[in-house]
Each structure stands twice: as structure tokens, then as C-alpha cells.
Amino acid sequence: MTTDSVNKLLASFDDLASKADDVNVQFLIRAIKLHAELTDARIADLEQTLTASLKK
């Protein structure tokens, strides 16, 4: 995913959380967003490692 598409996805989580009436639903959406952010960071690290190892 490109940085732009990741940012749009994360903004969608914020939009959903702001529209939710139930605090528990808001919490769940924010937890899923956090998981998506952490997964994105891990995948980015993996991509960099893979790219570096292929250049050797």
C-alpha cells in the first residue's frame, strides 16, 4: 500500500470512531486502528530489510 492509501485507511477509522455512539464501539475501532498502524510499521520494516538483502 502506498502512504496515501494507508493514511486514507487510518482516517476512515477516525471517521468511524467519531460516528459511533457507543463508547465500547469507539474503543474497539481505535484498537483496530492501532493494530493496523502497528502492522503497517512492521511490514514497512520487513520491506526495507528485504530490499536491502536483495541489493547485496
C-alpha positions in Angstrom: 0.0 0.0 0.0 1.1 3.5 -0.7 1.5 6.0 2.1 -1.5 7.9 0.8 -3.8 4.9 0.8 -2.6 4.0 4.4 -3.4 7.5 5.5 -6.8 7.3 4.0 -7.5 4.0 5.7 -6.4 5.3 9.1 -8.6 8.4 8.5 -11.5 6.1 7.9 -11.0 4.5 11.3 -11.1 8.0 12.9 -14.3 8.8 10.9 -16.0 5.6 12.0 -15.0 6.1 15.7 -16.3 9.7 15.7 -19.7 8.5 14.3 -20.1 5.7 16.8 -22.5 6.4 19.7 -21.3 3.6 22.0 -18.0 4.2 23.9 -17.2 0.5 23.6 -17.6 0.6 19.8 -15.3 3.7 19.7 -12.7 1.8 21.8 -12.9 -1.2 19.5 -12.4 0.9 16.4 -9.5 2.7 17.9 -7.9 -0.7 19.0 -8.3 -2.0 15.4 -6.7 1.2 14.1 -3.8 0.8 16.4 -3.4 -2.8 15.3 -3.4 -1.6 11.6 -0.8 1.1 12.4 1.5 -1.4 14.1 1.1 -3.9 11.3 1.9 -1.3 8.7 5.0 -0.3 10.6 6.2 -4.0 10.9 5.5 -4.6 7.2 7.5 -1.4 6.3 10.4 -2.7 8.3 10.2 -6.0 6.6 10.1 -4.4 3.1 13.2 -2.4 3.9 15.0 -5.4 5.2 14.1 -7.4 2.1 15.1 -4.7 -0.2 18.4 -4.3 1.5 19.1 -8.0 1.4 18.2 -8.2 -2.3 20.7 -5.4 -3.1 23.6 -7.3 -1.7 
